[in-house]
């Protein structure tokens, strides 16, 4: 892939022939003349800083629909907290606009619906300045197209529709901040932590149902880890057994290997297991430093998804699990105390594998006597990513029977499916359908390349 800052198609401007040099111009690769004034940037050279070209915007995006605009804004919120300009239009609209304005340092264009996207991007190269960083959105999930765009035309990155916030944060965010992209090992499952802002928000119920969806409906190898070794309810919610394996792993991490994981995790179904304990309240679990990292390494080699129910506490085990996750989820209810503790959890620094902020789930929405949605958003200074209605009878009955509440259609399942879209970083919605099969061919290879399948 060409280095960052490379032109899409490194061609001269349309009105300049190769070899022509206008008075005062400096050709690419030539030593600038001694009479160059401070602050001037010779043609073709990368500006030394943004302040040398105050006329150039930092980022401009041209997108074709509202959903893409929303995903871009929210996915790049941490990379560009001050916001950036988004215009509605295709790559052709972008070319027309850039003919009349300075080229931004980063340009995001949408080639969805374009009959000849490669030709359109090549034409774009005749309009933009050479040092622009171009990020492309499109509707083709073909590996050959991805290679042609990124390797042949010099585009910094390409993502295909439908755009997800996590995709934007993971692949576009580091390029805009000029950081190395967050990378995950080719082998290994995705780790998602579920943390309640305080006790009673329903985080354990959400964790259990999320794991059940991945393991049973989506048919991905999944393990649910309950990090509360004394009073955890994850195993109970799925009708599974607890054991001493989790405590052993945390106290003696040298014993962790693939065979240990197989024996410690208790089966719920063919592709769903639970790793939980129920230690005596009089016992003390001696947590060994870095035991969580070693345990997660072993679990990721065995499972596609590792869903962890992490209590809101300052214990070293819980802090380490939050830092090692790929995606955190914070669950709150519409109460004032929950708003306070949610703000504290959302303020925690991201871990090394977390390109975006925590996903915020409002559980028990419309709780009688609770805060209104407007009051919550004013207190949080943001909107919840997922809202799950208050359904005490449905959820309570499922918990009493040891069954997943999202197995039945209704408001709870609808909210949980929204959460699946946020945290899974895959499109799993059709994977539970009868007769569905993993993606194959060129499209499947591209989806695996971008981390979209497990």
Buried (B, 14 or more C-beta within 10 A) or exposed (E): EBEEBBBBBEEBEEEEEEEEEEEEEBEEEEEEEEEEEEEEBBBBBEBEEEEEBEEBBEBBBBBBBEEBBBBBBBBBBBBBEEEBEBEBBBBBBBBEBBEEEBBBBBBBBBBBEBEEBBEBBBBBBBBBBBBBBBBBBBBBBBBEBBBBBBEBBBBBBBBBBEBBBBBBBBBBBBBBEEEEEBEBEEEBBBBBBBBBBBEEBBBBBBBBBBBBBBBBBBBBBBBBBBBBBEEBBBBBBBEBEBBEBBBBBBEEBEEBEEEBBEEBBBEBEEBBBBBBBBBEEEEEBEBBEEBBEBBBBBBBBBBBBBBBBBBBEEBBBBBBBBBBBBBBBBBBBBBEEBBEBBBEBBEBEBBEBBBBBBBBBBBBBBBEEBBEBEEBBEBBEBEBBBBBBBBEEBBEEBBEEBBBBBBEEEBBBBBBBBBBBBBBBBBBBEBEEEEEEEBEEBBBBBBBEBBBBB
